[in-house]
Amino acid sequence: MGVVNLDQLNQHMVSSAVEPVEWLAAEAALARLGVARQTLYAYVSRDLVRARPAGDDPRCRLYDPRSIDALLERRRRGRARQAVAASTIDFGEPVLVSRITRIADGGLLYRSQDAIALARTATLEEVAVLLWQAPAFPCLPASVFIPDESRSPIARCLRRVASLTGPAIWARGAAALHADAAALLRRIAEAACNARAEGHLHAAMARAWWADAAGADLIRRALVLCADHELNASAFAVRVFASTGAALPACLLAGLAALSGPLHGGMTERIGALLAEPGMQTDPRATVAARLGRGELLPGFGHRLYPDGDPRAAALLAPLDPGAWWRGMLGAVHDLTGLHPNIDLALVALERTQHLPAGSALAIFAVGRTAGWIAHALEQRQDGRLIRPRAIYAGSEAAAETR
């Protein structure tokens, strides 16, 4: 679920993605960059330039002109330390080293394993074992569950985890720490669906929402696809807390609090508002065209890290097969803007077509992403360094001197 301001992102992609992008042959890419062939290959290996096979010959590759232009722009700005630091805030230069998730070439890898392939058969518990580098998912004793009257899944999760915050527990051994992590994941799942979670989490959530076996399998896929997405706002918040030595429940509180923002987890509500617009059900093409004509944007479409389409959305929408209206609406948006649906919209489609309770899209995201948050907290504590960036002061020097 992207942290970027998707309104600004969609505005950019509406203007740039209407015409199909023609990928460049090697000679054209070299001419555009003005570098030797070995340098181009080095850029590809470092994920600075995106490449894909050209036809059936694996020896021939095509190169994405958008990534080349982005690299040229970075070179134009120069590599001054302040310019590089400033670029890290908005999908810019990497700020830390992680071995958890890799996003490159339009794909998503968890610990070097294809997340899309994992979603076909794996459970969230199995993916958690992979992300946490645990030997197995711990067996948990029965938990005490108290229903929460709040209709907001994030509010329920925040209250449940806040009640568990205590002293730091990082000194515990790996087995005990993995058991703590598993217990927290289950408690967040229980709060998200407001029911006791016994057995596999996707099955427990399906039971709570009266979903059939097909719906349970779709929930399983969605949980796996949401498990992690590298260093988005909520994962970074978790890592900042973990770097201070805060307890694992406190780290998860940071992730949940970040997720509650309208540009992160709140995106599913904005998609719901779009779908509720007058005319959207009867004539989505005309309604979307009118919205674009008014200068309004489309939440749920486009992702800055996936210019050719969010693979998580495609992996969920394909088995979901949401129906003729959804296919028509998605086709209309793509015809008008060139944009593809992202994971936020796919989760809303899952909620609507499977008749899950309102807010289930965000609940699924929160439960799945908890596995990734825990992995980030564990990795950051192994790093052992406090995250403490600096700011560039832009205020008045005179005002600063009087204080």
C-alpha positions as CSV (number, residue, x, y, z in Angstrom):
1,M,0.0,0.0,0.0
2,G,1.9,3.0,-1.2
3,V,3.0,5.8,1.0
4,V,3.5,8.3,-1.8
5,N,0.9,11.0,-2.3
6,L,-1.1,9.1,-4.9
7,D,-2.9,12.2,-6.0
8,Q,0.4,13.7,-7.2
9,L,1.5,10.4,-8.6
10,N,-1.7,9.9,-10.6
11,Q,-1.4,13.4,-12.0
12,H,2.1,12.6,-13.2
13,M,1.1,9.3,-14.7
14,V,-2.0,10.6,-16.3
15,S,0.1,13.0,-18.3
16,S,2.9,10.6,-19.0
17,A,1.3,7.1,-19.4
18,V,-1.5,7.8,-22.0
19,E,0.8,6.7,-24.8
20,P,2.6,3.4,-24.5
21,V,6.3,3.6,-23.6
22,E,8.6,2.2,-26.3
23,W,11.6,0.5,-24.6
24,L,15.0,1.1,-26.1
25,A,17.4,-1.3,-27.8
26,A,20.9,-1.4,-26.4
27,E,22.4,1.1,-28.9
28,A,19.7,3.6,-28.3
29,A,20.0,3.3,-24.5
30,L,23.8,3.7,-24.8
31,A,23.4,6.8,-26.9
32,R,20.8,8.3,-24.5
33,L,23.1,7.7,-21.5
34,G,26.4,8.5,-23.2
35,V,28.2,5.6,-21.5
36,A,30.0,2.5,-22.5
37,R,28.2,-0.9,-22.7
38,Q,29.8,-2.2,-19.5
39,T,28.5,0.9,-17.7
40,L,25.0,0.2,-18.9
41,Y,25.2,-3.4,-17.7
42,A,26.4,-2.1,-14.3
43,Y,23.5,0.3,-14.1
44,V,21.1,-2.6,-14.7
45,S,22.8,-4.8,-12.1
46,R,22.3,-2.0,-9.5
47,D,18.6,-1.5,-10.4
48,L,19.3,2.0,-11.8
49,V,18.1,1.1,-15.3
50,R,15.3,-1.4,-15.9
51,A,15.7,-4.1,-18.6
52,R,13.7,-6.9,-20.0
53,P,14.2,-9.6,-22.6
54,A,13.6,-8.6,-26.2
55,G,11.4,-11.3,-27.8
56,D,12.5,-14.9,-27.6
57,D,16.2,-14.2,-27.6
58,P,17.5,-14.0,-23.9
59,R,20.7,-12.4,-25.2
60,C,18.9,-9.3,-26.4
61,R,17.5,-6.9,-24.0
62,L,15.4,-3.7,-24.1
63,Y,15.8,-0.8,-21.7
64,D,13.2,1.3,-20.0
65,P,13.6,5.0,-21.1
66,R,11.8,6.2,-18.0
67,S,14.5,4.7,-15.7
68,I,17.2,6.1,-18.0
69,D,15.7,9.6,-17.8
70,A,15.4,9.3,-14.0
71,L,19.1,8.3,-13.9
72,L,20.1,11.2,-16.1
73,E,18.1,13.6,-13.9
74,R,20.0,12.4,-10.8
75,R,23.2,12.9,-12.7
76,R,22.1,16.4,-13.7
77,R,21.3,17.3,-10.1
78,G,24.8,16.3,-9.2
79,R,25.9,14.1,-6.4
80,A,26.4,16.7,-3.8
81,R,25.8,15.2,-0.3
82,Q,22.8,17.5,0.5
83,A,21.2,16.8,-2.9
84,V,21.5,13.0,-2.4
85,A,20.2,13.2,1.2
86,A,17.2,15.3,0.1
87,S,16.3,12.8,-2.6
88,T,15.9,10.0,-0.1
89,I,12.6,11.3,1.2
90,D,10.5,10.7,-1.9
91,F,11.3,7.4,-3.6
92,G,15.0,8.5,-4.0
93,E,18.3,7.1,-2.9
94,P,18.2,4.1,-0.5
95,V,18.8,5.1,3.1
96,L,19.6,1.7,4.7
97,V,20.6,-1.9,3.9
98,S,18.0,-4.6,4.1
99,R,17.8,-8.3,3.2
100,I,14.0,-8.6,3.5
101,T,12.4,-7.4,0.3
102,R,13.5,-6.4,-3.1
103,I,11.4,-4.5,-5.6
104,A,13.0,-4.5,-9.1
105,D,12.1,-5.1,-12.7
106,G,8.4,-5.0,-12.0
107,G,8.7,-7.8,-9.4
108,L,8.6,-8.3,-5.7
109,L,10.8,-10.7,-3.8
110,Y,10.7,-11.8,-0.2
111,R,14.1,-13.0,0.9
112,S,14.9,-13.7,-2.8
113,Q,11.7,-15.7,-3.3
114,D,9.1,-14.5,-5.7
115,A,6.2,-13.1,-3.6
116,I,3.7,-13.5,-6.5
117,A,4.6,-17.2,-6.7
118,L,4.4,-17.6,-2.9
119,A,0.9,-16.1,-2.9
120,R,-0.3,-19.0,-5.1
121,T,0.1,-21.6,-2.3
122,A,1.8,-20.2,0.8
123,T,0.1,-19.2,4.1
124,L,0.9,-16.0,5.9
125,E,2.5,-18.1,8.6
126,E,4.8,-19.7,6.1
127,V,5.8,-16.3,4.7
128,A,6.3,-15.0,8.3
129,V,8.8,-17.9,8.9
130,L,10.6,-16.8,5.7
131,L,10.7,-13.1,6.6
132,W,11.7,-13.6,10.2
133,Q,14.2,-16.4,9.4
134,A,12.6,-18.6,12.0
135,P,12.8,-22.4,11.9
136,A,9.1,-22.8,12.1
137,F,6.0,-20.9,13.0
138,P,5.6,-21.3,16.8
139,C,2.7,-23.3,18.3
140,L,0.7,-20.9,20.4
141,P,-1.5,-21.6,23.4
142,A,-5.2,-20.5,23.3
143,S,-5.6,-16.8,23.8
144,V,-8.2,-14.8,25.7
145,F,-10.3,-12.7,23.2
146,I,-12.6,-9.9,24.1
147,P,-14.7,-8.4,21.3
148,D,-14.3,-4.7,20.6
149,E,-17.3,-2.5,19.7
150,S,-15.3,-0.2,17.4
151,R,-16.1,-0.5,13.7
152,S,-12.6,0.6,12.6
153,P,-10.2,-2.4,12.3
154,I,-7.2,-0.1,12.8
155,A,-8.7,1.4,15.9
156,R,-9.2,-2.1,17.3
157,C,-5.7,-3.1,16.4
158,L,-4.2,0.0,18.0
159,R,-6.1,-0.6,21.2
160,R,-5.2,-4.3,21.4
161,V,-1.5,-3.8,20.8
162,A,-1.4,-0.7,23.1
163,S,-2.6,-2.9,26.0
164,L,0.5,-5.2,25.4
165,T,3.2,-2.5,25.4
166,G,5.7,-3.1,28.2
167,P,9.4,-3.2,28.8
168,A,11.8,-4.0,26.0
169,I,12.0,-7.7,25.3
170,W,14.9,-7.8,22.9
171,A,17.2,-9.6,25.3
172,R,15.1,-12.8,24.9
173,G,16.4,-15.7,22.9
174,A,15.5,-16.2,19.3
175,A,12.9,-18.9,20.0
176,A,11.1,-16.8,22.6
177,L,11.3,-13.7,20.4
178,H,9.7,-15.6,17.5
179,A,7.0,-16.8,19.8
180,D,6.3,-13.2,20.9
181,A,6.1,-12.2,17.3
182,A,3.7,-15.0,16.4
183,A,1.5,-14.1,19.4
184,L,1.4,-10.4,18.3
185,L,0.5,-11.4,14.8
186,R,-2.4,-13.5,16.0
187,R,-3.6,-10.7,18.3
188,I,-3.6,-8.2,15.5
189,A,-5.5,-10.6,13.3
190,E,-8.1,-11.1,16.1
191,A,-8.5,-7.4,16.5
192,A,-8.7,-6.8,12.7
193,C,-11.6,-9.3,12.2
194,N,-12.9,-8.9,15.8
195,A,-13.0,-12.6,16.4
196,R,-10.9,-15.3,18.0
197,A,-8.2,-16.5,15.6
198,E,-7.5,-20.3,15.8
199,G,-5.7,-22.2,13.2
200,H,-4.4,-20.5,10.1
201,L,-5.1,-16.8,10.1
202,H,-6.7,-16.7,6.7
203,A,-9.1,-19.4,7.7
204,A,-9.9,-17.7,11.0
205,M,-10.6,-14.4,9.2
206,A,-12.8,-16.1,6.6
207,R,-14.8,-17.8,9.4
208,A,-15.3,-14.4,11.2
209,W,-16.5,-12.9,7.9
210,W,-18.6,-15.8,6.8
211,A,-16.6,-16.3,3.7
212,D,-16.6,-19.7,1.8
213,A,-13.6,-21.8,0.9
214,A,-12.9,-19.8,-2.3
215,G,-13.1,-16.6,-0.3
216,A,-10.7,-18.0,2.4
217,D,-8.2,-18.8,-0.3
218,L,-8.4,-15.3,-1.7
219,I,-7.9,-13.9,1.8
220,R,-4.8,-16.1,2.1
221,R,-3.4,-14.8,-1.2
222,A,-4.1,-11.2,-0.2
223,L,-2.3,-11.6,3.2
224,V,0.8,-13.0,1.5
225,L,0.8,-10.2,-1.1
226,C,0.6,-7.6,1.6
227,A,3.2,-9.1,3.9
228,D,6.0,-6.6,3.1
229,H,6.8,-3.8,0.6
230,E,10.3,-2.7,1.5
231,L,10.8,0.7,3.2
232,N,7.4,2.4,3.0
233,A,6.3,4.9,5.7
234,S,4.9,2.3,8.2
235,A,7.9,0.0,7.8
236,F,10.3,2.9,8.3
237,A,8.3,4.0,11.4
238,V,8.7,0.5,12.8
239,R,12.5,0.6,12.2
240,V,12.9,4.0,13.8
241,F,11.1,2.7,17.0
242,A,13.1,-0.6,16.9
243,S,16.4,1.4,16.6
244,T,15.6,3.0,20.0
245,G,15.3,-0.4,21.7
246,A,11.5,0.0,22.1
247,A,9.5,-3.2,22.8
248,L,8.2,-5.1,19.8
249,P,4.5,-4.1,20.6
250,A,5.6,-0.5,20.6
251,C,7.2,-1.0,17.2
252,L,4.0,-2.4,15.8
253,L,2.1,0.5,17.3
254,A,4.2,2.8,15.2
255,G,3.4,0.8,12.0
256,L,-0.3,0.8,12.8
257,A,-0.3,4.5,13.5
258,A,1.4,5.3,10.2
259,L,-1.0,2.9,8.4
260,S,-4.0,4.9,9.8
261,G,-3.0,8.0,7.6
262,P,-5.1,8.8,4.5
263,L,-2.2,8.5,2.2
264,H,-1.4,4.9,3.4
265,G,-4.1,2.6,4.8
266,G,-6.7,5.3,4.3
267,M,-6.4,4.9,0.6
268,T,-9.0,2.1,0.6
269,E,-11.6,4.6,2.0
270,R,-10.8,7.0,-0.8
271,I,-11.3,4.2,-3.3
272,G,-14.7,3.5,-1.8
273,A,-15.6,7.1,-2.2
274,L,-14.6,7.0,-5.9
275,L,-16.7,3.9,-6.4
276,A,-19.7,5.6,-4.7
277,E,-19.7,8.5,-7.1
278,P,-23.0,9.0,-9.0
279,G,-22.9,7.3,-12.4
280,M,-19.9,5.1,-11.5
281,Q,-22.0,1.9,-11.5
282,T,-24.0,2.7,-14.6
283,D,-21.4,4.5,-16.8
284,P,-17.9,4.3,-15.3
285,R,-16.2,5.5,-18.5
286,A,-18.2,8.7,-18.6
287,T,-17.8,9.2,-14.8
288,V,-14.1,8.7,-14.9
289,A,-13.7,11.0,-17.9
290,A,-15.7,13.7,-16.1
291,R,-13.6,13.3,-13.0
292,L,-10.4,13.7,-15.0
293,G,-11.9,16.7,-16.8
294,R,-12.4,18.4,-13.5
295,G,-8.8,17.8,-12.6
296,E,-9.6,15.2,-10.0
297,L,-7.5,12.1,-9.7
298,L,-8.1,8.4,-9.3
299,P,-7.1,6.7,-6.0
300,G,-6.2,3.0,-6.4
301,F,-4.5,3.4,-9.8
302,G,-0.8,3.6,-10.6
303,H,2.2,2.9,-8.5
304,R,5.5,4.7,-8.7
305,L,7.6,1.6,-8.2
306,Y,5.6,-0.3,-10.8
307,P,5.2,1.8,-14.0
308,D,4.0,-1.2,-15.9
309,G,1.5,-2.2,-13.3
310,D,1.4,-3.4,-9.7
311,P,2.1,-7.2,-9.8
312,R,0.3,-7.7,-6.4
313,A,-2.9,-6.3,-7.8
314,A,-2.7,-8.5,-10.9
315,A,-2.0,-11.6,-8.8
316,L,-5.1,-10.9,-6.7
317,L,-7.5,-9.8,-9.4
318,A,-6.8,-12.7,-11.7
319,P,-8.1,-15.5,-9.4
320,L,-10.7,-13.1,-7.9
321,D,-12.2,-12.4,-11.4
322,P,-14.4,-9.6,-9.9
323,G,-17.0,-9.6,-12.7
324,A,-18.0,-7.6,-15.8
325,W,-18.5,-4.3,-14.1
326,W,-15.1,-4.3,-12.5
327,R,-13.5,-5.4,-15.8
328,G,-15.3,-2.6,-17.6
329,M,-14.3,0.0,-15.1
330,L,-10.6,-1.1,-15.0
331,G,-10.6,-1.1,-18.8
332,A,-12.1,2.4,-19.0
333,V,-9.5,3.8,-16.6
334,H,-6.7,2.2,-18.5
335,D,-8.1,3.5,-21.9
336,L,-8.4,7.0,-20.5
337,T,-5.2,7.2,-18.5
338,G,-2.9,4.3,-19.2
339,L,-2.9,3.5,-15.4
340,H,-3.2,0.0,-13.9
341,P,-4.9,-0.9,-10.6
342,N,-2.7,-1.1,-7.5
343,I,-3.0,-3.4,-4.5
344,D,-5.3,-0.9,-2.7
345,L,-7.9,-1.2,-5.4
346,A,-7.5,-5.0,-5.6
347,L,-8.2,-5.3,-1.8
348,V,-11.3,-3.2,-2.2
349,A,-12.4,-5.4,-5.1
350,L,-11.9,-8.5,-2.8
351,E,-14.0,-6.9,0.0
352,R,-16.8,-5.9,-2.4
353,T,-17.1,-9.0,-4.5
354,Q,-16.8,-11.4,-1.6
355,H,-19.3,-9.4,0.5
356,L,-16.9,-9.0,3.4
357,P,-17.6,-6.5,6.1
358,A,-16.8,-2.9,5.5
359,G,-13.2,-2.2,6.3
360,S,-12.0,-5.7,5.6
361,A,-9.7,-4.5,2.8
362,L,-7.7,-2.5,5.3
363,A,-7.9,-5.2,7.9
364,I,-6.3,-7.7,5.5
365,F,-3.6,-5.3,4.7
366,A,-2.8,-4.6,8.4
367,V,-2.6,-8.3,9.3
368,G,-0.5,-9.2,6.3
369,R,1.9,-6.2,6.7
370,T,2.3,-7.1,10.4
371,A,4.5,-10.0,9.4
372,G,6.8,-7.6,7.5
373,W,6.8,-5.0,10.2
374,I,8.1,-7.7,12.6
375,A,10.8,-8.7,10.2
376,H,11.9,-5.0,9.9
377,A,12.0,-4.7,13.7
378,L,14.1,-7.8,14.1
379,E,16.5,-6.7,11.3
380,Q,16.9,-3.2,12.7
381,R,17.7,-4.5,16.2
382,Q,20.3,-6.7,14.7
383,D,21.8,-3.6,13.1
384,G,22.1,-2.0,16.5
385,R,22.3,1.6,15.3
386,L,19.9,4.4,16.3
387,I,18.2,6.0,13.3
388,R,18.8,9.7,13.6
389,P,18.7,11.6,10.3
390,R,19.5,15.4,10.0
391,A,17.4,18.2,8.7
392,I,18.5,21.1,6.5
393,Y,17.6,24.3,8.4
394,A,15.8,26.8,6.2
395,G,14.6,29.3,8.8
396,S,15.9,32.8,9.6
397,E,19.4,32.9,11.0
398,A,18.6,36.1,12.9
399,A,15.6,34.5,14.6
400,A,17.8,31.5,15.6
401,E,20.4,33.7,17.2
402,T,17.8,35.5,19.4
403,R,16.7,32.3,21.1
